[in-house]
Amino acid sequence: MDQDLGESRRARRRRRSRSAVICGCAVAVLLLVVVVPAVLLGNRTGTFKATFLEKCEKITAESGSPDCVKVWSAFEQAYVGRDPCEVPMEAYDHLISTAPPQPACNRMMFWSKTKDLAHLVSDSCYQTMEDTLLGSVLDGQTWCGKKGSSNTYTSGCPGWTECENNPVKSFWKRGSTEFAAVACGNTTAMLNGSIATPFSSASIFAIEVTQFTSDRMRSLTVIMVTNDVVVSNCTNESLKDLQKELDPGIRYICKEVTESALNTCREVPDTCAPCW
Ligand code: APR
């Protein structure tokens, strides 16, 4: 009898240790097959999607529209399952119609190679592309898909200049095109006076200029931001290219303003008086 009891205890112990080995193996397989590749390939769809929805819902909290789940779905439709170098700007058409930019007439600001300063100056006084719903949700983010996968990847994606039709660049081209197309009233563009070609035909701002229409826009004031060493001012050749592209019905103005004047001006709280 005692012998039988001892036998069954030993058998139970053997079964328990076999189950522990099986459990251990299962965890190891899960780690190898799911977690490790996900981390290595930068598959953090969960985090990226959660951040997207969180930011979107914060912005739409008051109006309740557009529906952020629909916005996410329209967004991922553009690039998921595609070669990350084959996402043209048109892929975002549906996204843009789901969450179109809402223009703020007479307060719209464009920029080229002056991102930080333009946002410092525009802060709650002017509206930039990065202040729109999609612009603010996606600013500073990287994303792409892969052929045959339904995931969103946030690393291992092509760089900005690696291929023209990458998901990030195509989004900014398409979103900015729309933002510019609805621009209205008196508008501003902040350009960099510390570089030789403040208006570059290769920039997204150059695409935006072609979208400006005198049906909506009255004037464009170019602010040439200068530093101690002035490389370009309002007489710069590249500005002639800008004027050639501009709808002749839009009044063109150019002003030179120093970076320190802009910084000082923005230090005055609670005023949206122009700094130029
Ligand atoms: N990676 C990710 N995003 C980038 C990168 C990059 N390497 N480079 C630029 N961008 C994004 C910026 O965040 C910005 O929103 O693309 C946009 C254009 O950046 P720039 O090339 O520095 O500027 P530019 O081509 O002159 O166009 C700026 O585009 O975003 C609109 O309305 C905005 O008027 C502005 C214009």
Boltz pocket constraint, residues with backbone or C-beta under 6 A from the ligand:
constraints:
  - pocket:
      binder: B
      contacts: [[A, 109], [A, 110], [A, 111], [A, 112], [A, 113], [A, 114], [A, 115], [A, 128], [A, 129], [A, 130], [A, 139], [A, 140], [A, 141], [A, 160], [A, 168], [A, 172], [A, 176], [A, 179], [A, 202], [A, 203], [A, 204], [A, 205], [A, 206], [A, 208]]
      max_distance: 6.0
